[in-house]
Amino acid sequence: RIRKRGGGGGDATSSVSSGGSDSMGRVLTFRAENGTDGGRQCRTGKNGKDVIVRVPPGTVVQQEILPEKNKKSRPENDMTMEPTYIDLGTITHANPTFLVATGGQGGEGSALHSTLQRGVRRPRIPPQGGERKRLKLTLKVVADVALVAVPNAGKSTLLSKVTRAKPKIADYPFTTVVPNLGVWVPNNPTAYEYDEEEDEQYTYDENGNPVLSSPKSKSLILCDVPGLIAGASEGIGLGHAFLRHVERCHVILHLLDSTSEDVIGDYAMINRELLNYGTGKLATMPQVVVVNKLDIAFGNEMEVDEADQDDSSSKKRFRSKAELEEKLREVIPHSRLMWISAKEGEGVDDLMERVAMFVKKVKEINASTE
């Protein structure tokens, strides 16, 4: 029987999607459809259908390379047995589709050699298998400003005040367990030097999360990262799993709790964890230090005296705003220090306007250096 070549296998493609990441932390297997065999009367086999994996924008695609395991030549505790990762690309709105694995090629059918003389045989090329890859998909949220602080410092309250986001807010730590996104829109857009023809490009998905805007948008995307504790860069607490989102931001908004027993220590701890995470890139990012909860801090000097007497440690609660500001100026290497009360809305509008102008300058500097 004379048959034409078989169909090729389908490709595996990653495509951008505005939906949430429900398969976070799980191992999933995707397989494209096989091509069909060639048919009678020189019919070519049908190609297999491609498989498309939809992921959120900002997903980094890496190929996992497993080392060859040779127990005779390698000890069991050899660290080189850990897999290595090769960056393949990033799924964004500008690059919404990315081919990660190509399908196979169908083999040659007997119809290709039907013109040969009778009795002459020539080996046919067999079908070629498609690529098989083990991939690691890591979501890095694309935002303008990252809210970083210790637990229960008021990040979610600030996000709810300046955006339409509705994060969980409570009076206990670790209320935020996943990053929350929100879009801040200025009250006076004409105050910023943007092109008048540039319209707002922010849209929202079914979960209420903002979708990436144009680079010249007047608005800002804010990312509320779960609270960080000492040792977060080593995997302690919830922050280590979400510090990667800060890498995609332009500015870090470092929030301090003015009612904390050790404000200076909290500031130093957060910066230390940013420095120890990964390559230390987070420590070099521009910061804006914001002291929160002014509505309940420095209220009663008698209560502060009693707290100091009961506390036998070296930690000190500051009696006034001027005293705390003096100590912060000594440790902060820049002059970007602001004071707000996120719950009462005091100083919030001024903060966001200044942050918007600062982010615009940072974007211009980054664009000029690229």
SULJO-V470878 format. One record per pair of residues at least 12 apart in sequence whose C-alpha atoms are under 7 Angstrom apart, sorted by the first residue. I is the first residue (numbers start at 0). J is the second residue. D is the distance in Angstrom with one decimal. If there is no record, write none. Layout:
# SULJO-V470878
I	J	D
I	J	D
This chain:
# SULJO-V470878
1	39	6.4
1	40	6.8
1	41	6.4
1	109	5.2
1	110	5.2
2	37	5.5
2	38	5.4
2	39	5.3
2	40	6.7
2	41	5.0
2	42	6.5
2	108	5.2
2	109	5.3
2	110	5.4
3	37	5.1
3	38	6.6
3	41	4.7
3	42	5.4
3	43	5.0
3	107	6.8
3	108	4.2
3	109	6.1
3	110	5.1
3	111	6.9
4	37	5.3
4	43	5.4
4	44	6.3
4	105	6.1
4	106	5.5
4	107	4.5
4	108	4.1
5	34	6.7
5	35	6.0
5	36	4.5
5	37	4.6
5	43	5.9
5	44	4.2
5	45	7.0
5	105	4.5
5	106	5.7
6	34	4.4
6	35	5.5
6	36	6.5
6	43	6.7
6	44	4.2
6	45	4.7
6	46	4.2
6	47	6.9
6	104	7.0
6	105	4.9
7	34	5.0
7	46	4.7
7	47	6.2
7	102	6.6
7	103	5.4
7	104	4.4
7	105	4.7
8	31	6.9
8	32	6.2
8	33	4.7
8	34	4.8
8	46	5.9
8	47	4.6
8	102	4.5
8	103	4.9
8	104	6.5
8	129	6.8
9	31	5.0
9	32	5.5
9	33	6.6
9	46	6.8
9	47	4.5
9	48	4.8
9	49	4.2
9	50	6.9
9	102	4.8
10	31	6.2
10	49	4.7
10	50	6.3
10	100	5.9
10	101	4.6
10	102	4.6
11	31	6.4
11	49	5.9
11	50	5.0
11	51	6.0
11	98	6.4
11	99	6.0
11	100	5.1
11	101	6.4
12	50	6.3
12	51	4.8
12	52	6.2
12	96	6.9
12	97	5.7
12	98	4.5
12	99	5.7
13	51	5.7
13	52	4.8
13	53	5.9
13	54	6.9
13	96	5.8
13	97	5.2
13	98	6.4
13	99	6.9
14	51	6.5
14	52	6.0
14	53	4.7
14	54	6.2
14	95	5.6
14	96	4.5
14	97	6.5
15	53	5.6
15	54	5.2
15	55	5.6
15	56	5.6
15	90	6.2
15	91	6.7
15	92	7.0
15	95	4.9
15	96	6.5
16	53	5.4
16	54	5.2
16	55	4.8
16	56	6.5
17	55	5.5
17	56	6.9
17	204	5.8
17	210	7.0
18	55	6.3
18	204	6.5
18	205	7.0
19	55	6.6
20	55	6.8
30	50	6.8
31	48	6.4
31	49	5.4
31	50	5.0
32	47	4.7
32	48	5.2
32	49	6.7
33	47	4.9
34	46	4.6
34	47	4.3
41	110	6.0
56	90	5.6
56	91	4.8
56	92	6.5
57	89	6.4
57	90	5.6
57	91	5.4
57	138	5.8
57	139	5.3
57	140	5.8
57	141	6.1
58	89	5.7
58	90	5.3
58	136	6.3
58	137	5.4
58	138	4.2
58	139	5.9
59	88	6.2
59	89	4.4
59	90	6.5
59	136	5.7
59	137	5.1
59	138	6.1
60	86	6.3
60	87	5.6
60	88	5.5
60	89	5.9
60	134	6.8
60	135	6.0
60	136	5.0
60	137	6.7
61	84	5.8
61	85	5.3
61	86	4.5
61	87	5.4
61	134	5.6
61	135	5.1
61	136	6.4
62	84	5.4
62	85	5.1
62	86	6.5
62	87	6.8
62	132	6.9
62	133	6.0
62	134	4.5
62	135	6.2
63	82	6.3
63	83	5.9
63	84	4.7
63	85	6.7
63	133	5.5
63	134	5.6
63	135	6.5
64	82	5.5
64	83	5.2
64	84	6.1
65	82	4.7
65	83	6.8
66	80	6.0
66	82	6.3
100	130	5.5
100	131	6.9
101	129	6.0
101	130	5.8
102	129	4.2
102	130	6.3
103	127	5.2
103	128	4.4
103	129	3.7
104	126	5.7
104	127	5.0
104	128	6.7
105	126	4.6
105	127	6.4
106	124	5.6
106	125	4.5
106	126	3.7
106	127	6.9
107	123	5.7
107	124	5.4
107	125	6.5
139	243	6.2
139	244	4.7
139	247	6.7
140	244	5.1
140	247	6.6
141	247	5.4
141	248	6.4
142	220	5.0
142	221	5.9
142	222	6.2
142	247	6.5
142	248	5.0
143	219	5.9
143	220	5.2
143	221	6.1
143	248	4.9
143	249	5.2
143	250	6.5
144	220	6.4
144	221	4.9
144	222	6.2
144	248	5.6
144	249	6.1
144	250	5.0
144	251	5.7
144	252	6.5
145	221	5.9
145	222	4.8
145	223	6.2
145	224	6.9
145	245	5.9
145	248	6.1
145	250	6.5
145	251	4.9
145	252	5.8
146	222	6.0
146	223	4.9
146	224	6.0
146	251	6.3
146	252	5.0
146	253	6.3
146	254	6.9
147	224	6.0
147	226	7.0
147	251	6.8
147	252	6.2
147	253	5.1
147	254	6.2
148	226	5.7
148	227	6.2
148	253	5.9
148	254	5.1
148	255	6.4
148	269	7.0
149	226	4.8
149	227	4.9
149	228	6.1
149	265	7.0
150	172	4.9
150	173	5.6
150	226	4.2
150	227	6.3
151	171	6.3
151	172	4.7
151	173	6.9
152	254	6.8
152	255	6.3
152	256	5.0
154	223	6.5
155	168	6.3
155	223	6.7
156	168	6.6
156	341	6.1
156	342	6.4
157	341	5.0
158	181	6.8
161	183	5.7
162	181	5.3
162	182	5.3
162	183	4.9
163	181	6.3
163	182	7.0
164	180	6.8
164	181	5.2
166	179	6.7
173	225	6.9
173	226	6.3
175	225	5.2
176	225	5.7
176	237	6.9
177	225	6.3
178	222	6.4
178	223	5.3
178	224	4.9
178	225	6.3
179	222	5.7
179	223	5.0
180	208	6.0
180	209	6.9
180	220	6.9
180	221	5.6
180	222	4.7
180	223	6.4
181	208	6.8
181	209	6.6
181	220	5.8
181	221	5.3
181	222	6.7
182	209	6.7
182	218	6.7
182	219	5.6
182	220	4.6
182	221	6.1
183	218	5.6
183	219	5.2
183	220	6.5
184	218	4.8
184	219	6.9
185	218	6.5
188	217	6.7
193	215	6.7
199	216	5.8
200	212	4.9
200	213	6.0
224	241	6.6
225	237	6.4
225	238	5.6
226	238	6.1
227	269	7.0
229	268	6.4
230	272	6.8
231	272	6.3
232	272	5.4
232	275	6.0
232	276	4.8
246	281	6.5
249	358	6.7
249	361	6.9
250	284	6.5
250	285	5.4
250	286	5.8
250	358	6.5
251	284	6.9
251	285	6.3
251	286	4.7
251	287	6.3
252	286	5.8
252	287	4.9
252	288	6.1
253	286	6.5
253	287	5.9
253	288	4.7
253	289	6.0
254	288	6.1
254	289	4.9
254	290	5.9
254	291	6.7
255	289	6.0
255	290	4.7
255	291	5.9
256	290	6.1
256	291	5.3
256	292	6.3
257	290	6.0
257	291	5.9
257	292	6.0
257	293	6.7
257	296	6.1
258	296	5.5
260	314	6.2
260	315	6.1
260	316	5.3
261	314	5.7
261	315	6.3
261	316	6.7
263	327	6.9
270	282	6.5
287	335	5.2
287	336	6.3
288	335	6.1
288	336	4.9
288	337	6.4
289	336	5.8
289	337	4.8
289	338	5.6
290	337	6.3
290	338	4.8
290	339	6.2
291	338	6.2
291	339	5.1
291	340	5.3
291	341	6.6
292	339	6.7
292	340	4.7
292	341	6.7
293	339	6.2
293	340	5.2
294	340	6.0
297	318	5.5
297	319	5.3
297	320	7.0
300	318	6.5
303	318	6.8
